[in-house]
Amino acid sequence: MTSLAFPDVSWIPLLPLLVVTGTAVLVLIADLFSEGPDYDALGWIGLIGLVLAVGIAVPLWNQSGTTMAGVLALDRYGLFFTVLFCLGSGLTLLLSMNYLETTDIRCGDYYTLILFSTVGMILMAMSVDLIVIFLGLEVMSIAAYALAGIWRTQVRSNEAALKYFVLGAFASGFLLLGIALLFGASGETLLPRIAESAAPGSADQRMLLVAGAALLLVGFGFKVAAAPFHSWAPDVYEGAPTAVTAFMAAGIKAAAFAAFVRIFVDTLSPLAADWRDALWVLAVLTMSVGNFSALVQRNIKRLLAYSSIAHAGYLLVGMVAGGEGGGAAVLFYLAVYTLMTVGAFAVVIALGRRGQPNEDLDDWAGVGLRNPFLGFAMTVFMLSLAGVPPLAGFMGKFYLFSAALDAGYVWLTVIAVLNSLVSVYYYVGVLVKMYMTEGGAEVEAPMARPYLFAALLATVAGTIVVGLFPTPWFELARRSMESLV
């Protein structure tokens, strides 16, 4: 009789993941003993857990290894994303505390789902096994589906959750079939072994490997909202609670790219000649569809949704460039995009009031003059997203486009720059509405909502500081990518 052997486990690499998981369970239990209406303590427990996870992850920077039978890796790449996910989730919790006061969202469930979704993200970034990446993706996605529909009294939130779930399940099917084909070709689900099977001269099942890569490309295309797989994004972003939209736009996109880059830029790089042209077309299509569709939007959340699609296209440009330079540019851009997009959605929340979301652009008329701080914050985020120097978004695009140019993709770089110029029109359009028109909605002073104010301050400061001093942050991204390539 054969006995099952428990794999050797090194607990050190798992500590950040365990801390976030333990925090999620603690919030779940604490919610049972909480009595409303003030649930801020649950948010604070979540924030402390995320800060503790970052405090444990940072000292592990110079360590490396694997655990759980080699399916989870301790490397700088995984640690970079662990810190990034904790940052994005922490900002989301911070801006959510005041946001939940103006809604009837069940707070305990909300905080628990944010934390469990973060657990799935960290699993995706740490994993070097396709099955575990898929499990992490599902943990993250199922929590995100529930978060999209957590505003139960709002029909549009319910519709967003249903649409997100159906199309998300569709994408998961593509990913699972792609994993099955890669396993069929290589006999392995571990990424290093698949890389050996894909190496030149050893690819006996090359067509099967390429077919598997193509299906993974479709699956990840859905998850990062790349055109033509983007149709869910505008409706889900608009229907979900705004704090959840910020979490999805920053954290979930970063997690999908974490796995996307590890698999394609690292593991399947020997097959790059087979998938790079498809990614080139996908990048151009995604940038163009996102930017030109955003031009005609009147709802700020839909505008930011199409903006998010366009930014997925810019990130794909970095992946097409590939190698250490392209990968590092993608990591750096994901970090600055987290700051910019969470900040922009925080301003959207700040303009909303109970029963009055103020999401139409006409509601934003004159807001910059009536509330200079919100006007300044939105100006920083819009100009940074547009790529105006010296803000972080400009440096992010500079690194992405430089990597593409260095790799010889001149036309792709030209198209990306032209798309970036198109985006200036709708980003500046928001500022024109805020400063050069009259009317609009009454706005509560940001100081009246201290948690939201703190999130805004942090994202504004981060966007400016990273833009002015980008080198150390890009070096962190480069060294993270170096641990892979």
PAPASE-813824 format. One record per residue (C-alpha): z negated, y negated, x negated; residue in three letters. Coordinates in nm, 2 decimals, decimal comma. Layout:
> up_north_east_res
> Z_Y_X_ALA
...
This chain:
> up_north_east_res
> 0,00_0,00_0,00_MET
> 0,10_-0,33_-0,14_THR
> -0,16_-0,61_-0,13_SER
> -0,07_-0,97_-0,09_LEU
> -0,15_-1,18_-0,39_ALA
> -0,27_-1,54_-0,34_PHE
> -0,07_-1,77_-0,58_PRO
> -0,25_-1,94_-0,86_ASP
> -0,35_-2,29_-0,75_VAL
> -0,42_-2,59_-0,97_SER
> -0,61_-2,83_-0,74_TRP
> -0,56_-3,14_-0,96_ILE
> -0,20_-3,21_-0,85_PRO
> -0,30_-3,16_-0,49_LEU
> -0,58_-3,41_-0,48_LEU
> -0,39_-3,71_-0,34_PRO
> -0,24_-3,49_-0,08_LEU
> -0,57_-3,34_0,01_LEU
> -0,74_-3,68_0,03_VAL
> -0,48_-3,81_0,28_VAL
> -0,50_-3,48_0,48_THR
> -0,88_-3,50_0,49_GLY
> -0,87_-3,86_0,60_THR
> -0,64_-3,77_0,89_ALA
> -0,88_-3,50_1,00_VAL
> -1,17_-3,73_0,96_LEU
> -1,01_-4,00_1,18_VAL
> -0,93_-3,73_1,43_LEU
> -1,29_-3,62_1,45_ILE
> -1,42_-3,98_1,44_ALA
> -1,20_-4,06_1,74_ASP
> -1,39_-3,81_1,94_LEU
> -1,71_-4,00_1,90_PHE
> -1,56_-4,35_1,92_SER
> -1,61_-4,57_2,22_GLU
> -1,37_-4,85_2,29_GLY
> -1,25_-5,11_2,31_PRO
> -1,29_-5,17_1,93_ASP
> -1,13_-4,89_1,73_TYR
> -1,09_-5,09_1,41_ASP
> -1,33_-4,85_1,23_ALA
> -1,07_-4,57_1,26_LEU
> -0,81_-4,79_1,09_GLY
> -1,06_-4,88_0,81_TRP
> -1,13_-4,51_0,75_ILE
> -0,75_-4,45_0,72_GLY
> -0,72_-4,75_0,48_LEU
> -1,01_-4,63_0,26_ILE
> -0,86_-4,28_0,25_GLY
> -0,52_-4,42_0,14_LEU
> -0,67_-4,64_-0,13_VAL
> -0,87_-4,34_-0,26_LEU
> -0,55_-4,13_-0,27_ALA
> -0,38_-4,41_-0,48_VAL
> -0,69_-4,43_-0,70_GLY
> -0,66_-4,05_-0,77_ILE
> -0,28_-4,05_-0,81_ALA
> -0,26_-4,33_-1,07_VAL
> -0,47_-4,16_-1,35_PRO
> -0,24_-3,85_-1,31_LEU
> 0,06_-4,05_-1,43_TRP
> 0,08_-3,89_-1,77_ASN
> 0,02_-3,53_-1,65_GLN
> 0,28_-3,28_-1,55_SER
> 0,30_-2,93_-1,41_GLY
> 0,34_-2,72_-1,10_THR
> 0,11_-2,55_-0,86_THR
> 0,12_-2,32_-0,55_MET
> 0,35_-2,07_-0,72_ALA
> 0,57_-2,35_-0,86_GLY
> 0,67_-2,50_-0,52_VAL
> 0,48_-2,83_-0,57_LEU
> 0,53_-3,04_-0,89_ALA
> 0,30_-3,29_-1,05_LEU
> 0,54_-3,54_-1,20_ASP
> 0,59_-3,91_-1,22_ARG
> 0,86_-3,90_-0,95_TYR
> 0,62_-3,75_-0,70_GLY
> 0,34_-3,98_-0,80_LEU
> 0,56_-4,29_-0,77_PHE
> 0,64_-4,19_-0,41_PHE
> 0,28_-4,09_-0,33_THR
> 0,17_-4,44_-0,42_VAL
> 0,47_-4,60_-0,23_LEU
> 0,39_-4,40_0,09_PHE
> 0,02_-4,49_0,07_CYS
> 0,12_-4,86_0,03_LEU
> 0,36_-4,85_0,33_GLY
> 0,12_-4,66_0,55_SER
> -0,17_-4,89_0,44_GLY
> 0,03_-5,20_0,54_LEU
> 0,12_-5,03_0,87_THR
> -0,25_-4,96_0,95_LEU
> -0,34_-5,32_0,85_LEU
> -0,09_-5,48_1,08_LEU
> -0,15_-5,22_1,35_SER
> -0,52_-5,31_1,41_MET
> -0,44_-5,64_1,58_ASN
> -0,12_-5,51_1,73_TYR
> -0,30_-5,23_1,92_LEU
> -0,53_-5,49_2,08_GLU
> -0,24_-5,64_2,27_THR
> -0,12_-5,30_2,39_THR
> -0,27_-5,01_2,57_ASP
> -0,19_-4,76_2,30_ILE
> -0,44_-4,48_2,24_ARG
> -0,58_-4,59_1,90_CYS
> -0,73_-4,27_1,76_GLY
> -0,41_-4,07_1,81_ASP
> -0,21_-4,35_1,66_TYR
> -0,40_-4,37_1,33_TYR
> -0,41_-3,99_1,30_THR
> -0,04_-3,95_1,35_LEU
> 0,03_-4,22_1,09_ILE
> -0,18_-4,03_0,83_LEU
> -0,03_-3,69_0,91_PHE
> 0,32_-3,83_0,89_SER
> 0,22_-3,97_0,54_THR
> 0,10_-3,61_0,45_VAL
> 0,45_-3,49_0,53_GLY
> 0,61_-3,76_0,32_MET
> 0,40_-3,68_0,02_ILE
> 0,48_-3,31_0,06_LEU
> 0,85_-3,40_0,06_MET
> 0,82_-3,61_-0,26_ALA
> 0,61_-3,35_-0,45_MET
> 0,80_-3,04_-0,35_SER
> 1,06_-2,86_-0,57_VAL
> 1,13_-2,59_-0,31_ASP
> 1,37_-2,63_-0,02_LEU
> 1,14_-2,46_0,23_ILE
> 0,85_-2,68_0,15_VAL
> 1,07_-2,99_0,16_ILE
> 1,17_-2,88_0,51_PHE
> 0,81_-2,82_0,61_LEU
> 0,72_-3,17_0,48_GLY
> 1,01_-3,32_0,67_LEU
> 0,90_-3,16_1,00_GLU
> 0,53_-3,26_0,96_VAL
> 0,65_-3,62_0,90_MET
> 0,91_-3,61_1,18_SER
> 0,70_-3,45_1,45_ILE
> 0,43_-3,72_1,40_ALA
> 0,70_-3,99_1,40_ALA
> 0,85_-3,86_1,73_TYR
> 0,51_-3,88_1,89_ALA
> 0,45_-4,23_1,74_LEU
> 0,78_-4,36_1,88_ALA
> 0,67_-4,26_2,23_GLY
> 0,30_-4,34_2,20_ILE
> 0,32_-4,65_2,42_TRP
> 0,32_-4,43_2,73_ARG
> 0,34_-4,71_2,98_THR
> 0,67_-4,85_2,84_GLN
> 0,98_-4,67_2,95_VAL
> 1,18_-4,78_2,65_ARG
> 0,92_-4,63_2,42_SER
> 0,95_-4,29_2,61_ASN
> 1,33_-4,31_2,58_GLU
> 1,31_-4,39_2,21_ALA
> 1,09_-4,08_2,15_ALA
> 1,32_-3,86_2,35_LEU
> 1,63_-3,98_2,17_LYS
> 1,46_-3,96_1,83_TYR
> 1,34_-3,61_1,90_PHE
> 1,67_-3,47_2,02_VAL
> 1,88_-3,62_1,74_LEU
> 1,61_-3,55_1,48_GLY
> 1,61_-3,18_1,59_ALA
> 1,99_-3,18_1,56_PHE
> 1,96_-3,32_1,20_ALA
> 1,69_-3,06_1,12_SER
> 1,94_-2,79_1,22_GLY
> 2,20_-2,91_0,97_PHE
> 1,93_-2,92_0,70_LEU
> 1,81_-2,57_0,78_LEU
> 2,17_-2,43_0,78_LEU
> 2,24_-2,61_0,45_GLY
> 1,92_-2,45_0,30_ILE
> 2,03_-2,11_0,42_ALA
> 2,37_-2,15_0,25_LEU
> 2,22_-2,26_-0,08_LEU
> 1,98_-1,96_-0,06_PHE
> 2,27_-1,73_0,02_GLY
> 2,46_-1,87_-0,29_ALA
> 2,18_-1,87_-0,54_SER
> 1,92_-1,63_-0,40_GLY
> 1,66_-1,90_-0,45_GLU
> 1,49_-2,18_-0,27_THR
> 1,33_-2,33_-0,58_LEU
> 1,53_-2,64_-0,70_LEU
> 1,53_-2,56_-1,07_PRO
> 1,67_-2,21_-1,00_ARG
> 1,94_-2,35_-0,77_ILE
> 2,03_-2,60_-1,04_ALA
> 2,08_-2,31_-1,28_GLU
> 2,31_-2,14_-1,03_SER
> 2,51_-2,46_-0,98_ALA
> 2,55_-2,51_-1,36_ALA
> 2,91_-2,50_-1,49_PRO
> 3,02_-2,14_-1,57_GLY
> 2,75_-1,98_-1,36_SER
> 2,85_-2,08_-1,01_ALA
> 2,97_-1,74_-0,87_ASP
> 2,93_-1,87_-0,51_GLN
> 3,06_-2,22_-0,57_ARG
> 3,22_-2,26_-0,23_MET
> 2,89_-2,15_-0,06_LEU
> 2,70_-2,40_-0,27_LEU
> 2,93_-2,68_-0,19_VAL
> 2,92_-2,59_0,18_ALA
> 2,54_-2,60_0,17_GLY
> 2,54_-2,93_-0,01_ALA
> 2,77_-3,07_0,26_ALA
> 2,54_-2,97_0,54_LEU
> 2,24_-3,11_0,35_LEU
> 2,44_-3,44_0,32_LEU
> 2,48_-3,45_0,70_VAL
> 2,12_-3,37_0,76_GLY
> 1,99_-3,64_0,52_PHE
> 2,25_-3,88_0,65_GLY
> 2,08_-3,85_0,99_PHE
> 1,74_-3,90_0,85_LYS
> 1,83_-4,21_0,65_VAL
> 2,04_-4,35_0,94_ALA
> 2,37_-4,35_0,73_ALA
> 2,69_-4,41_0,93_ALA
> 2,83_-4,22_1,12_PRO
> 2,50_-4,06_1,18_PHE
> 2,31_-4,38_1,26_HIS
> 2,35_-4,42_1,64_SER
> 1,98_-4,33_1,71_TRP
> 1,84_-4,60_1,49_ALA
> 1,90_-4,92_1,69_PRO
> 1,77_-4,77_2,02_ASP
> 1,47_-4,60_1,86_VAL
> 1,38_-4,91_1,65_TYR
> 1,40_-5,13_1,96_GLU
> 1,21_-4,89_2,19_GLY
> 0,93_-4,78_1,96_ALA
> 0,61_-5,00_1,92_PRO
> 0,69_-5,27_1,66_THR
> 0,42_-5,14_1,42_ALA
> 0,57_-4,79_1,44_VAL
> 0,92_-4,94_1,38_THR
> 0,79_-5,10_1,06_ALA
> 0,65_-4,76_0,95_PHE
> 0,97_-4,58_1,03_MET
> 1,20_-4,84_0,86_ALA
> 0,99_-4,83_0,54_ALA
> 0,80_-4,50_0,50_GLY
> 1,03_-4,25_0,67_ILE
> 1,34_-4,39_0,51_LYS
> 1,17_-4,37_0,16_ALA
> 1,06_-4,02_0,22_ALA
> 1,41_-3,90_0,32_ALA
> 1,55_-4,07_0,01_PHE
> 1,28_-3,91_-0,21_ALA
> 1,40_-3,56_-0,11_ALA
> 1,77_-3,67_-0,10_PHE
> 1,76_-3,80_-0,46_VAL
> 1,56_-3,51_-0,60_ARG
> 1,81_-3,26_-0,45_ILE
> 2,14_-3,44_-0,51_PHE
> 2,09_-3,66_-0,82_VAL
> 1,89_-3,39_-1,00_ASP
> 1,94_-3,04_-0,87_THR
> 2,30_-3,05_-0,74_LEU
> 2,42_-3,29_-1,01_SER
> 2,65_-3,01_-1,16_PRO
> 2,84_-3,02_-0,83_LEU
> 2,86_-3,40_-0,83_ALA
> 3,24_-3,39_-0,84_ALA
> 3,24_-3,21_-0,51_ASP
> 2,99_-3,44_-0,32_TRP
> 3,02_-3,78_-0,49_ARG
> 3,34_-3,89_-0,32_ASP
> 3,19_-3,81_0,02_ALA
> 2,88_-4,01_-0,07_LEU
> 3,11_-4,30_-0,18_TRP
> 3,28_-4,30_0,16_VAL
> 2,94_-4,27_0,34_LEU
> 2,80_-4,57_0,14_ALA
> 3,10_-4,79_0,23_VAL
> 3,09_-4,69_0,60_LEU
> 2,71_-4,74_0,62_THR
> 2,71_-5,08_0,46_MET
> 3,00_-5,20_0,67_SER
> 2,88_-5,06_1,00_VAL
> 2,53_-5,19_0,95_GLY
> 2,63_-5,54_0,85_ASN
> 2,91_-5,61_1,09_PHE
> 2,71_-5,47_1,38_SER
> 2,41_-5,69_1,29_ALA
> 2,63_-6,00_1,33_LEU
> 2,63_-5,98_1,71_VAL
> 2,27_-5,88_1,78_GLN
> 2,05_-6,10_1,99_ARG
> 1,74_-5,89_1,97_ASN
> 1,55_-5,92_1,64_ILE
> 1,44_-5,55_1,63_LYS
> 1,80_-5,44_1,68_ARG
> 1,91_-5,69_1,41_LEU
> 1,66_-5,54_1,17_LEU
> 1,77_-5,19_1,27_ALA
> 2,13_-5,26_1,18_TYR
> 2,00_-5,43_0,86_SER
> 1,81_-5,11_0,78_SER
> 2,14_-4,91_0,82_ILE
> 2,31_-5,15_0,58_ALA
> 2,03_-5,12_0,33_HIS
> 2,07_-4,74_0,35_ALA
> 2,43_-4,80_0,24_GLY
> 2,31_-5,00_-0,06_TYR
> 2,08_-4,72_-0,16_LEU
> 2,36_-4,47_-0,13_LEU
> 2,55_-4,69_-0,39_VAL
> 2,27_-4,61_-0,64_GLY
> 2,30_-4,24_-0,56_MET
> 2,68_-4,25_-0,62_VAL
> 2,61_-4,41_-0,96_ALA
> 2,37_-4,12_-1,02_GLY
> 2,19_-4,04_-1,35_GLY
> 1,87_-4,21_-1,46_GLU
> 2,00_-4,57_-1,41_GLY
> 2,12_-4,51_-1,05_GLY
> 1,81_-4,31_-0,95_GLY
> 1,57_-4,57_-1,10_ALA
> 1,75_-4,84_-0,91_ALA
> 1,71_-4,64_-0,58_VAL
> 1,34_-4,60_-0,65_LEU
> 1,29_-4,97_-0,73_PHE
> 1,49_-5,08_-0,42_TYR
> 1,29_-4,85_-0,19_LEU
> 0,97_-5,02_-0,32_ALA
> 1,09_-5,37_-0,26_VAL
> 1,25_-5,27_0,07_TYR
> 0,90_-5,15_0,18_THR
> 0,76_-5,49_0,12_LEU
> 1,04_-5,69_0,28_MET
> 1,09_-5,48_0,59_THR
> 0,72_-5,43_0,67_VAL
> 0,67_-5,80_0,62_GLY
> 0,96_-5,89_0,85_ALA
> 0,83_-5,66_1,13_PHE
> 0,48_-5,81_1,08_ALA
> 0,63_-6,15_1,16_VAL
> 0,79_-6,00_1,47_VAL
> 0,45_-5,87_1,58_ILE
> 0,29_-6,21_1,51_ALA
> 0,54_-6,38_1,75_LEU
> 0,46_-6,13_2,03_GLY
> 0,18_-6,18_2,28_ARG
> 0,03_-5,95_2,54_ARG
> 0,31_-5,85_2,78_GLY
> 0,55_-6,09_2,61_GLN
> 0,72_-5,93_2,30_PRO
> 0,94_-6,24_2,22_ASN
> 1,21_-6,03_2,06_GLU
> 1,51_-6,22_2,17_ASP
> 1,64_-6,47_1,91_LEU
> 1,61_-6,75_2,16_ASP
> 1,24_-6,70_2,16_ASP
> 1,23_-6,78_1,79_TRP
> 1,37_-7,13_1,84_ALA
> 1,16_-7,39_1,66_GLY
> 0,89_-7,14_1,55_VAL
> 0,93_-7,24_1,18_GLY
> 0,84_-7,60_1,26_LEU
> 0,55_-7,51_1,50_ARG
> 0,40_-7,25_1,26_ASN
> 0,49_-7,33_0,90_PRO
> 0,32_-7,02_0,76_PHE
> 0,52_-6,78_0,98_LEU
> 0,83_-6,98_0,91_GLY
> 0,78_-6,95_0,54_PHE
> 0,70_-6,58_0,55_ALA
> 1,01_-6,50_0,76_MET
> 1,22_-6,72_0,52_THR
> 1,10_-6,52_0,22_VAL
> 1,18_-6,19_0,39_PHE
> 1,52_-6,29_0,53_MET
> 1,64_-6,44_0,20_LEU
> 1,50_-6,14_0,01_SER
> 1,68_-5,90_0,24_LEU
> 2,00_-6,11_0,19_ALA
> 1,96_-6,08_-0,19_GLY
> 1,89_-6,44_-0,27_VAL
> 1,73_-6,50_-0,62_PRO
> 1,46_-6,51_-0,74_PRO
> 1,32_-6,28_-0,47_LEU
> 1,26_-5,90_-0,50_ALA
> 1,56_-5,81_-0,28_GLY
> 1,80_-5,99_-0,52_PHE
> 1,66_-5,79_-0,82_MET
> 1,69_-5,47_-0,62_GLY
> 2,05_-5,53_-0,54_LYS
> 2,12_-5,64_-0,90_PHE
> 1,99_-5,30_-1,04_TYR
> 2,17_-5,10_-0,77_LEU
> 2,51_-5,27_-0,82_PHE
> 2,47_-5,28_-1,20_SER
> 2,41_-4,91_-1,21_ALA
> 2,73_-4,86_-1,00_ALA
> 2,93_-5,09_-1,23_LEU
> 2,80_-4,91_-1,54_ASP
> 2,90_-4,58_-1,39_ALA
> 3,26_-4,71_-1,34_GLY
> 3,25_-4,77_-0,97_TYR
> 3,41_-5,11_-0,97_VAL
> 3,55_-5,11_-0,62_TRP
> 3,23_-4,97_-0,47_LEU
> 3,04_-5,26_-0,64_THR
> 3,29_-5,51_-0,50_VAL
> 3,26_-5,38_-0,15_ILE
> 2,88_-5,37_-0,18_ALA
> 2,87_-5,74_-0,30_VAL
> 3,11_-5,84_-0,01_LEU
> 2,88_-5,66_0,24_ASN
> 2,58_-5,84_0,09_SER
> 2,76_-6,17_0,15_LEU
> 2,83_-6,08_0,51_VAL
> 2,46_-6,01_0,56_SER
> 2,37_-6,36_0,46_VAL
> 2,52_-6,49_0,79_TYR
> 2,28_-6,31_1,02_TYR
> 1,98_-6,34_0,80_TYR
> 2,03_-6,72_0,77_VAL
> 2,11_-6,72_1,14_GLY
> 1,74_-6,63_1,21_VAL
> 1,63_-6,92_0,99_LEU
> 1,86_-7,16_1,16_VAL
> 1,72_-7,06_1,49_LYS
> 1,36_-7,10_1,36_MET
> 1,42_-7,44_1,20_TYR
> 1,72_-7,61_1,36_MET
> 1,68_-7,55_1,73_THR
> 1,42_-7,64_1,99_GLU
> 1,24_-7,45_2,26_GLY
> 1,13_-7,09_2,21_GLY
> 0,80_-6,91_2,27_ALA
> 0,45_-7,04_2,20_GLU
> 0,30_-6,87_1,90_VAL
> -0,06_-6,78_1,83_GLU
> -0,19_-6,90_1,49_ALA
> -0,17_-6,61_1,24_PRO
> -0,53_-6,66_1,13_MET
> -0,64_-6,56_1,48_ALA
> -0,53_-6,21_1,39_ARG
> -0,69_-6,16_1,04_PRO
> -0,56_-5,80_0,97_TYR
> -0,20_-5,91_1,05_LEU
> -0,25_-6,22_0,84_PHE
> -0,37_-6,01_0,55_ALA
> -0,06_-5,78_0,58_ALA
> 0,17_-6,08_0,58_LEU
> 0,00_-6,24_0,28_LEU
> 0,03_-5,91_0,08_ALA
> 0,40_-5,86_0,16_THR
> 0,49_-6,22_0,10_VAL
> 0,31_-6,22_-0,24_ALA
> 0,46_-5,88_-0,33_GLY
> 0,82_-5,99_-0,25_THR
> 0,78_-6,31_-0,46_ILE
> 0,59_-6,15_-0,76_VAL
> 0,82_-5,85_-0,79_VAL
> 1,12_-6,08_-0,78_GLY
> 0,99_-6,31_-1,05_LEU
> 0,86_-6,03_-1,27_PHE
> 1,08_-5,73_-1,20_PRO
> 1,08_-5,56_-1,55_THR
> 0,75_-5,37_-1,54_PRO
> 0,82_-5,25_-1,19_TRP
> 1,17_-5,13_-1,28_PHE
> 1,03_-4,96_-1,59_GLU
> 0,79_-4,77_-1,36_LEU
> 1,08_-4,66_-1,15_ALA
> 1,28_-4,56_-1,46_ARG
> 1,00_-4,36_-1,61_ARG
> 0,95_-4,19_-1,27_SER
> 1,32_-4,09_-1,26_MET
> 1,30_-3,99_-1,63_GLU
> 1,06_-3,71_-1,53_SER
> 1,35_-3,56_-1,32_LEU
> 1,67_-3,62_-1,51_VAL
